[in-house]
Amino acid sequence: MSEARLIDGRAEAEALRLRVTAEVAELKARHGLTPGLAVVLVGEDPASEVYVRSKGEQSRAAGMHSVTHKLPADTPQSALIDLVRQLNADPAIHGILVQMPLPKGLDEKAVIEAIDPDKDVDGLHVVNAGRLSQGLPALAPCTPVGCMILLHQTLGEDLSGLRAVVLGRSILVGRPVAQLLLQADCTVTIAHSRTRDLASVCREADILVAAVGRPRMIPGDWIKPGATVIDVGINRVPFDDPVKAAEGRTKLVGDVDFKSARRVAGAITPVPNGVGPMTVACLLANTVTAARRIRGI
Ligand code: NDP
């Protein structure tokens, strides 16, 4: 039996970064505009620090203006909101991203709502979510945008009429990816923890997007033969090798059981190096889009 084609997120992200870099150079040369991204990190969560560093490095490498604000974990809500307001008013900044999750005691929703929707490059503000749900131009969340780029790369421009099943309904991934699939004229089902007979729902999918956060939850026999599988999940688990596991070593796996799924699917994203690399590349692309819109270009 032939194996599914691997969807190479790393290569696709690199191609997108090159397009963004060229666009930034053009905006500088023709319009004197340098897109600017501000990333705010509160506290010292090690995973968040890695993400924030990578966002800073990649935006600078693309020629953007990039600033990182690091605040202590005990920062009061009012001080964080003041910083967001300062960035809203800063003409050199076109994109603002507050790294989530925030430390306990800070109200994530209130912080997101304080961001100017035109600078909300994470696409989490209710204005952007509303615009997306009405099919209006919006800054859409980065990971869902990345999923759509990978789907178009795999299946071509026309996804019309395909049955898409999205597992997960978070505002960060599940809901916005479902909206983008709907905009692409797919027939969309959103499944979640209360969905009955998840296996049958998944088996209907020409496109299956898994954003659950449960390691290897979706086995190969839930997948329609030939389907395209986008695995958003990032889960850290012990190595299968008992020696490595005993040393406490861990690895990353997706929500899909890659081994069995690969024997059934037509194409599949690996974890790591599937959806993951697309997220930061799409953040850069969103920042360029925001800069263009703010300047009316
Ligand atoms: P959330 O925890 O916010 O949402 C998970 C969703 O999965 C919820 O809607 C939940 O349903 C649903 N769910 C949970 N258990 C089940 C189950 N047994 N059966 C069916 N549905 C279930 O997670 P996120 O959306 O933020 O992230 C999902 C995954 O994607 C995580 O692994 C995360 O690490 C990863 N991720 C990866 C990114 C990347 O760059 N590649 C970026 C962002 C996230 P309900 O609503 O009913 O509770």
Residues whose N, C-alpha, C, O or C-beta is under 5 A from the ligand:
A	BS01	NDP	T143 G168 R169 S170 L172 V173 G174 A191 H192 S193 R194 A211 V212 G213 V232 G233 I234 N235 V275 G276 T279
